[in-house]
Amino acid sequence: MDPIQELTTINFSYVFLSVFVILIGIKSVVSLFEWIVGKLGLETRWMRGKREEHELLLQTSHALASLQEKHEKDMLRSDRHDDEMKTDLKRLTNMFIDKQIDDMRWEINSFANTVLAGKRCNKDSYQHCIKTYQKYEKILQENGIKNGEVEISMELIHESYRQKLKDGF
């Protein structure tokens, strides 16, 4: 009965040691087989798959590097275009501001000439011209531009407006 009982009891340390030794043996045999096949210049399906995988990895790496280089060039080109657009937008903004200032100056000076010529003007025309002058001054101030072209015209318009208010339109 003792030999049967010994067979039923499992010694786990022996089992783990045996499995470990078997795995090491299999690994040694496989390594030896790969070495022999490599020396003979033969290629197994597994080795071919591994080689193809390596080649694919290299191709992907090269493609990624070229894409990164292209991306950097595109970013530089994009930055250059952005700078050009900013410059053009600034130039257009300045042109618009200059045009707006010139139009307001023309309107104010034209109204001053109308007043000097003694033509009849209504109260709304005076108020519109005064509001235009306020907008004109605001634009000049926002853009750091000095005034000096319409001050005399505005003095004339203010004097005429005060006189009209005294006399009654």
Accessible surface in RSA format (square Angstrom, percent):
REM  Atomic radii and reference values for relative SASA: ProtOr
REM  Chains: A
REM  Algorithm: Lee & Richards
REM  Probe-radius: 1.40
REM  Slices: 20
REM RES _ NUM      All-atoms   Total-Side   Main-Chain    Non-polar    All polar
REM                ABS   REL    ABS   REL    ABS   REL    ABS   REL    ABS   REL
RES MET A   1   171.17  88.6 132.99  88.0  38.18  90.9 109.54  93.1  61.63  81.7
RES ASP A   2    98.38  68.9  96.43  96.0   1.94   4.6  24.75  58.3  73.63  73.4
RES PRO A   3    90.26  65.8  85.13  77.6   5.12  18.6  88.93  73.4   1.33   8.3
RES ILE A   4   110.32  62.8 110.32  82.2   0.00   0.0 110.32  79.4   0.00   0.0
RES GLN A   5   104.81  58.6 104.06  76.1   0.75   1.8  28.76  61.2  76.05  57.7
RES GLU A   6   127.37  73.1 113.92  86.2  13.44  32.0  41.04  79.4  86.33  70.5
RES LEU A   7   149.57  83.3 124.25  88.9  25.32  63.6 126.76  89.0  22.80  61.4
RES THR A   8    98.13  69.8  71.23  72.2  26.90  64.1  69.07  92.8  29.06  43.9
RES THR A   9    97.68  69.5  81.39  82.5  16.29  38.8  71.81  96.5  25.87  39.1
RES ILE A  10   109.56  62.3  83.95  62.5  25.61  61.7  87.86  63.3  21.70  58.9
RES ASN A  11    74.94  51.7  63.58  61.4  11.36  27.4  28.56  68.7  46.38  44.8
RES PHE A  12   129.33  64.7 126.37  78.3   2.97   7.7 126.37  76.6   2.97   8.5
RES SER A  13    72.94  61.6  60.33  80.5  12.61  29.1  53.90 114.8  19.04  26.7
RES TYR A  14   143.52  67.0 142.99  81.4   0.53   1.4  95.59  71.8  47.93  59.1
RES VAL A  15    66.85  44.0  63.53  57.5   3.32   8.0  66.85  58.1   0.00   0.0
RES PHE A  16   141.14  70.6 136.87  84.8   4.27  11.1 137.49  83.4   3.65  10.4
RES LEU A  17   106.54  59.3 102.67  73.4   3.88   9.7 106.00  74.4   0.54   1.5
RES SER A  18    56.98  48.1  50.72  67.7   6.25  14.4  29.26  62.3  27.72  38.8
RES VAL A  19    75.86  49.9  75.37  68.2   0.48   1.2  75.85  65.9   0.01   0.0
RES PHE A  20   120.92  60.5 119.48  74.0   1.43   3.7 120.79  73.2   0.13   0.4
RES VAL A  21    90.18  59.3  87.11  78.9   3.06   7.4  87.80  76.3   2.37   6.4
RES ILE A  22   103.94  59.1  97.41  72.6   6.53  15.7 102.99  74.2   0.95   2.6
RES LEU A  23   105.54  58.8 101.08  72.3   4.46  11.2 101.41  71.2   4.12  11.1
RES ILE A  24    87.88  50.0  85.54  63.7   2.33   5.6  87.72  63.2   0.15   0.4
RES GLY A  25    32.43  40.0   0.00   N/A  32.43  40.0  32.09  88.1   0.34   0.8
RES ILE A  26    97.06  55.2  94.27  70.2   2.79   6.7  96.28  69.3   0.78   2.1
RES LYS A  27   137.31  67.0 134.31  82.4   3.00   7.1  92.05  82.9  45.27  48.2
RES SER A  28    62.60  52.9  52.91  70.6   9.69  22.3  36.21  77.1  26.38  37.0
RES VAL A  29   100.42  66.1  98.82  89.5   1.60   3.9  99.70  86.6   0.71   1.9
RES VAL A  30    67.59  44.5  66.62  60.3   0.97   2.3  67.59  58.7   0.00   0.0
RES SER A  31    47.26  39.9  41.75  55.7   5.51  12.7  32.24  68.7  15.02  21.0
RES LEU A  32   102.50  57.1  98.02  70.1   4.49  11.3 101.97  71.6   0.53   1.4
RES PHE A  33   112.51  56.3 110.02  68.1   2.49   6.5 112.26  68.1   0.25   0.7
RES GLU A  34    55.56  31.9  51.62  39.1   3.94   9.4  16.34  31.6  39.23  32.0
RES TRP A  35   151.14  60.7 142.07  68.8   9.06  21.3 133.01  70.9  18.13  29.4
RES ILE A  36    73.84  42.0  72.98  54.4   0.87   2.1  73.83  53.2   0.01   0.0
RES VAL A  37     9.22   6.1   9.22   8.3   0.00   0.0   9.22   8.0   0.00   0.0
RES GLY A  38    41.87  51.6   0.00   N/A  41.87  51.6  22.79  62.6  19.07  42.7
RES LYS A  39   146.83  71.6 114.68  70.4  32.16  76.6  59.67  53.7  87.17  92.8
RES LEU A  40   123.45  68.7  94.45  67.6  29.00  72.9  97.85  68.7  25.59  68.9
RES GLY A  41    65.44  80.7   0.00   N/A  65.44  80.7  33.86  92.9  31.58  70.7
RES LEU A  42   107.84  60.1 100.64  72.0   7.20  18.1 102.77  72.2   5.07  13.6
RES GLU A  43    80.97  46.5  52.07  39.4  28.90  68.8  24.35  47.1  56.61  46.2
RES THR A  44    40.63  28.9  34.26  34.7   6.37  15.2  38.08  51.2   2.54   3.8
RES ARG A  45   197.88  83.1 187.16  95.4  10.71  25.5  67.56  92.3 130.32  79.0
RES TRP A  46   145.43  58.4 133.98  64.8  11.45  26.9 113.35  60.4  32.08  52.0
RES MET A  47    49.10  25.4  45.06  29.8   4.04   9.6  44.88  38.2   4.22   5.6
RES ARG A  48    97.80  41.1  97.80  49.9   0.00   0.0  18.67  25.5  79.13  48.0
RES GLY A  49    35.19  43.4   0.00   N/A  35.19  43.4  30.37  83.3   4.82  10.8
RES LYS A  50   127.85  62.4 120.40  73.9   7.45  17.7  80.29  72.3  47.56  50.7
RES ARG A  51   101.10  42.4  94.21  48.0   6.89  16.4  61.20  83.6  39.91  24.2
RES GLU A  52    89.69  51.5  85.17  64.4   4.52  10.8  29.27  56.6  60.41  49.3
RES GLU A  53   125.99  72.3 120.35  91.1   5.64  13.4  37.42  72.4  88.58  72.3
RES HIS A  54   103.35  56.5  99.98  69.5   3.37   8.6  70.41  72.6  32.94  38.3
RES GLU A  55    78.28  44.9  76.89  58.2   1.39   3.3  30.93  59.8  47.35  38.7
RES LEU A  56   111.72  62.2 110.31  78.9   1.40   3.5 111.14  78.1   0.58   1.6
RES LEU A  57   119.22  66.4 116.21  83.1   3.00   7.6 118.98  83.6   0.24   0.6
RES LEU A  58    84.69  47.2  84.69  60.6   0.00   0.0  84.69  59.5   0.00   0.0
RES GLN A  59   118.17  66.1 112.63  82.3   5.53  13.2  40.36  85.9  77.81  59.0
RES THR A  60    74.73  53.1  70.24  71.2   4.49  10.7  60.54  81.3  14.19  21.5
RES SER A  61    61.43  51.9  53.18  71.0   8.25  19.0  22.44  47.8  39.00  54.6
RES HIS A  62   127.62  69.8 122.52  85.2   5.10  13.0  84.66  87.3  42.96  50.0
RES ALA A  63    52.33  48.1  45.76  70.6   6.58  15.0  51.35  72.3   0.98   2.6
RES LEU A  64   116.37  64.8 114.98  82.3   1.39   3.5 115.93  81.4   0.44   1.2
RES ALA A  65    59.20  54.4  49.89  77.0   9.30  21.2  54.11  76.2   5.09  13.5
RES SER A  66    65.60  55.4  57.38  76.6   8.22  18.9  46.42  98.8  19.18  26.9
RES LEU A  67   110.71  61.7 107.35  76.8   3.36   8.4 107.58  75.5   3.13   8.4
RES GLN A  68   109.09  61.0 103.52  75.7   5.58  13.3  28.35  60.4  80.74  61.2
RES GLU A  69    97.60  56.0  95.01  71.9   2.59   6.2  29.69  57.4  67.92  55.5
RES LYS A  70   120.78  58.9 118.35  72.6   2.43   5.8  87.11  78.4  33.67  35.9
RES HIS A  71   108.39  59.2 104.77  72.8   3.62   9.3  66.21  68.2  42.19  49.1
RES GLU A  72    94.04  54.0  91.78  69.4   2.26   5.4  34.86  67.4  59.19  48.3
RES LYS A  73   115.47  56.3 111.73  68.6   3.74   8.9  66.91  60.2  48.56  51.7
RES ASP A  74    49.44  34.6  45.66  45.4   3.78   8.9  23.35  55.0  26.09  26.0
RES MET A  75    94.66  49.0  94.66  62.6   0.00   0.0  74.10  63.0  20.56  27.2
RES LEU A  76   120.95  67.4 117.50  84.1   3.45   8.7 117.50  82.5   3.45   9.3
RES ARG A  77   112.13  47.1 112.13  57.2   0.00   0.0  30.67  41.9  81.46  49.4
RES SER A  78    47.71  40.3  42.47  56.7   5.24  12.1  21.75  46.3  25.96  36.4
RES ASP A  79    72.48  50.8  71.51  71.2   0.96   2.3  23.77  55.9  48.71  48.6
RES ARG A  80   135.94  57.1 131.98  67.3   3.96   9.4  56.50  77.2  79.44  48.1
RES HIS A  81    88.67  48.5  88.41  61.5   0.26   0.7  66.47  68.5  22.20  25.8
RES ASP A  82    66.03  46.3  64.21  63.9   1.82   4.3  13.52  31.8  52.51  52.4
RES ASP A  83    83.64  58.6  81.55  81.2   2.08   4.9  26.91  63.3  56.73  56.6
RES GLU A  84    90.70  52.1  86.63  65.5   4.07   9.7  39.78  76.9  50.92  41.6
RES MET A  85   131.36  68.0 127.31  84.3   4.05   9.6 106.52  90.6  24.84  32.9
RES LYS A  86   141.07  68.8 134.64  82.6   6.43  15.3  86.28  77.7  54.79  58.4
RES THR A  87    86.35  61.4  80.10  81.2   6.25  14.9  60.92  81.8  25.43  38.4
RES ASP A  88    60.83  42.6  60.83  60.5   0.00   0.0  13.90  32.7  46.93  46.8
RES LEU A  89   119.07  66.3 117.62  84.1   1.46   3.7 118.59  83.3   0.48   1.3
RES LYS A  90   129.32  63.1 126.13  77.4   3.19   7.6  80.34  72.3  48.98  52.2
RES ARG A  91   135.01  56.7 131.64  67.1   3.37   8.0  58.49  79.9  76.51  46.4
RES LEU A  92    98.42  54.8  94.95  67.9   3.47   8.7  95.18  66.8   3.24   8.7
RES THR A  93    58.10  41.3  53.09  53.8   5.01  11.9  43.12  57.9  14.98  22.7
RES ASN A  94    64.16  44.2  62.98  60.9   1.18   2.8  19.51  46.9  44.65  43.2
RES MET A  95   110.24  57.1 104.16  68.9   6.08  14.5  95.48  81.2  14.77  19.6
RES PHE A  96   129.81  64.9 124.94  77.4   4.87  12.7 129.39  78.4   0.42   1.2
RES ILE A  97    28.20  16.0  28.20  21.0   0.00   0.0  28.20  20.3   0.00   0.0
RES ASP A  98    76.35  53.5  74.70  74.4   1.65   3.9  22.78  53.6  53.57  53.4
RES LYS A  99   121.56  59.3 117.94  72.4   3.62   8.6  90.25  81.2  31.31  33.4
RES GLN A 100    59.68  33.4  56.31  41.2   3.37   8.0  15.36  32.7  44.32  33.6
RES ILE A 101     5.30   3.0   5.30   3.9   0.00   0.0   5.30   3.8   0.00   0.0
RES ASP A 102    76.71  53.7  72.45  72.1   4.26  10.1  23.27  54.8  53.44  53.3
RES ASP A 103    67.43  47.2  62.66  62.4   4.78  11.3  26.68  62.8  40.76  40.6
RES MET A 104    20.69  10.7  20.41  13.5   0.28   0.7  20.69  17.6   0.00   0.0
RES ARG A 105    40.47  17.0  40.47  20.6   0.00   0.0   9.31  12.7  31.16  18.9
RES TRP A 106   192.60  77.3 189.88  91.9   2.72   6.4 168.14  89.7  24.46  39.7
RES GLU A 107    66.05  37.9  61.58  46.6   4.48  10.7  33.29  64.4  32.76  26.7
RES ILE A 108     0.03   0.0   0.03   0.0   0.00   0.0   0.03   0.0   0.00   0.0
RES ASN A 109    45.64  31.5  44.90  43.4   0.74   1.8  17.33  41.7  28.31  27.4
RES SER A 110    47.86  40.4  42.53  56.8   5.33  12.3  12.40  26.4  35.46  49.7
RES PHE A 111    27.23  13.6  23.90  14.8   3.33   8.7  26.78  16.2   0.45   1.3
RES ALA A 112     3.16   2.9   3.16   4.9   0.00   0.0   3.16   4.4   0.00   0.0
RES ASN A 113    94.31  65.0  89.82  86.8   4.49  10.8  24.43  58.8  69.88  67.5
RES THR A 114    41.10  29.2  38.25  38.8   2.84   6.8  19.95  26.8  21.15  32.0
RES VAL A 115    19.07  12.5   8.07   7.3  11.00  26.5   9.34   8.1   9.72  26.4
RES LEU A 116   110.08  61.3  79.96  57.2  30.12  75.7  82.64  58.0  27.45  73.9
RES ALA A 117    70.45  64.8  28.87  44.5  41.59  94.6  42.06  59.2  28.39  75.2
RES GLY A 118    63.51  78.3   0.00   N/A  63.51  78.3  32.86  90.2  30.65  68.6
RES LYS A 119   136.18  66.4 124.19  76.2  11.98  28.5  74.47  67.0  61.71  65.7
RES ARG A 120   183.52  77.1 151.61  77.3  31.90  76.0  75.22 102.8 108.30  65.6
RES CYS A 121    11.70   8.8   5.44   6.1   6.26  14.7   5.68  14.4   6.02   6.5
RES ASN A 122    88.17  60.8  79.37  76.7   8.81  21.2  35.66  85.8  52.52  50.8
RES LYS A 123    93.68  45.7  91.91  56.4   1.77   4.2  39.64  35.7  54.04  57.6
RES ASP A 124   100.96  70.7  96.50  96.0   4.46  10.5  28.69  67.5  72.27  72.1
RES SER A 125    40.99  34.6  32.47  43.3   8.52  19.6  13.87  29.5  27.12  38.0
RES TYR A 126     2.21   1.0   2.21   1.3   0.00   0.0   0.00   0.0   2.21   2.7
RES GLN A 127    68.10  38.1  66.24  48.4   1.86   4.4  19.60  41.7  48.51  36.8
RES HIS A 128   101.69  55.6  98.06  68.2   3.64   9.3  71.82  74.0  29.88  34.8
RES CYS A 129     1.88   1.4   1.85   2.1   0.03   0.1   1.83   4.6   0.05   0.1
RES ILE A 130    30.68  17.5  30.68  22.9   0.00   0.0  30.68  22.1   0.00   0.0
RES LYS A 131   126.42  61.7 125.86  77.2   0.56   1.3  70.19  63.2  56.23  59.9
RES THR A 132     8.72   6.2   8.40   8.5   0.32   0.8   4.05   5.4   4.67   7.1
RES TYR A 133    40.82  19.1  40.82  23.2   0.00   0.0  25.01  18.8  15.80  19.5
RES GLN A 134   110.26  61.7 103.26  75.5   7.01  16.7  38.88  82.8  71.38  54.1
RES LYS A 135   121.66  59.4 119.00  73.0   2.66   6.3  66.05  59.5  55.60  59.2
RES TYR A 136     0.01   0.0   0.01   0.0   0.00   0.0   0.00   0.0   0.01   0.0
RES GLU A 137    57.10  32.8  55.82  42.2   1.28   3.1  25.29  48.9  31.82  26.0
RES LYS A 138   127.89  62.4 125.05  76.7   2.84   6.8  70.89  63.8  57.00  60.7
RES ILE A 139    21.60  12.3  21.60  16.1   0.00   0.0  21.60  15.6   0.00   0.0
RES LEU A 140     3.03   1.7   3.03   2.2   0.00   0.0   3.03   2.1   0.00   0.0
RES GLN A 141   150.34  84.1 127.14  92.9  23.20  55.2  45.79  97.5 104.56  79.3
RES GLU A 142   117.77  67.6  79.30  60.0  38.47  91.6  42.85  82.9  74.92  61.2
RES ASN A 143    61.88  42.7  32.73  31.6  29.15  70.2  13.92  33.5  47.97  46.4
RES GLY A 144    69.76  86.0   0.00   N/A  69.76  86.0  37.62 103.2  32.14  72.0
RES ILE A 145    66.48  37.8  52.39  39.0  14.09  34.0  56.53  40.7   9.95  27.0
RES LYS A 146   186.81  91.1 170.33 104.5  16.48  39.2 115.96 104.4  70.86  75.5
RES ASN A 147    35.09  24.2   9.90   9.6  25.18  60.6   9.67  23.3  25.41  24.6
RES GLY A 148    49.17  60.6   0.00   N/A  49.17  60.6  22.84  62.7  26.33  59.0
RES GLU A 149   110.70  63.6  86.70  65.6  23.99  57.1  34.85  67.4  75.85  61.9
RES VAL A 150     0.00   0.0   0.00   0.0   0.00   0.0   0.00   0.0   0.00   0.0
RES GLU A 151    80.58  46.3  78.83  59.6   1.75   4.2  16.83  32.6  63.75  52.0
RES ILE A 152   132.67  75.5 131.84  98.2   0.82   2.0 131.84  94.9   0.82   2.2
RES SER A 153    17.73  15.0  16.71  22.3   1.03   2.4   0.92   2.0  16.81  23.5
RES MET A 154     4.62   2.4   4.62   3.1   0.00   0.0   4.62   3.9   0.00   0.0
RES GLU A 155   105.63  60.6 102.29  77.4   3.33   7.9  37.74  73.0  67.89  55.4
RES LEU A 156    51.70  28.8  50.05  35.8   1.65   4.2  50.91  35.8   0.80   2.1
RES ILE A 157     0.00   0.0   0.00   0.0   0.00   0.0   0.00   0.0   0.00   0.0
RES HIS A 158    54.77  29.9  54.61  38.0   0.16   0.4  34.86  35.9  19.91  23.2
RES GLU A 159   109.08  62.6 102.25  77.4   6.83  16.3  35.30  68.3  73.78  60.2
RES SER A 160    21.12  17.8  13.05  17.4   8.07  18.6  14.70  31.3   6.42   9.0
RES TYR A 161    28.84  13.5  28.84  16.4   0.00   0.0  20.83  15.7   8.02   9.9
RES ARG A 162   132.43  55.6 130.46  66.5   1.97   4.7  54.32  74.2  78.11  47.3
RES GLN A 163    95.13  53.2  94.12  68.8   1.01   2.4  38.15  81.2  56.98  43.2
RES LYS A 164    56.07  27.4  56.07  34.4   0.00   0.0  28.88  26.0  27.19  29.0
RES LEU A 165    86.39  48.1  65.08  46.6  21.30  53.6  65.87  46.3  20.51  55.2
RES LYS A 166   166.79  81.4 128.10  78.6  38.69  92.1  83.02  74.7  83.77  89.2
RES ASP A 167   103.51  72.5  67.65  67.3  35.86  84.8  30.14  70.9  73.38  73.2
RES GLY A 168    50.46  62.2   0.00   N/A  50.46  62.2  33.07  90.7  17.39  38.9
RES PHE A 169    75.72  37.9  34.08  21.1  41.64 108.4  46.82  28.4  28.89  82.7
END  Absolute sums over single chains surface
CHAIN  1 A    14291.1      12761.8       1529.4       9004.5       5286.7
END  Absolute sums over all chains
TOTAL         14291.1      12761.8       1529.4       9004.5       5286.7
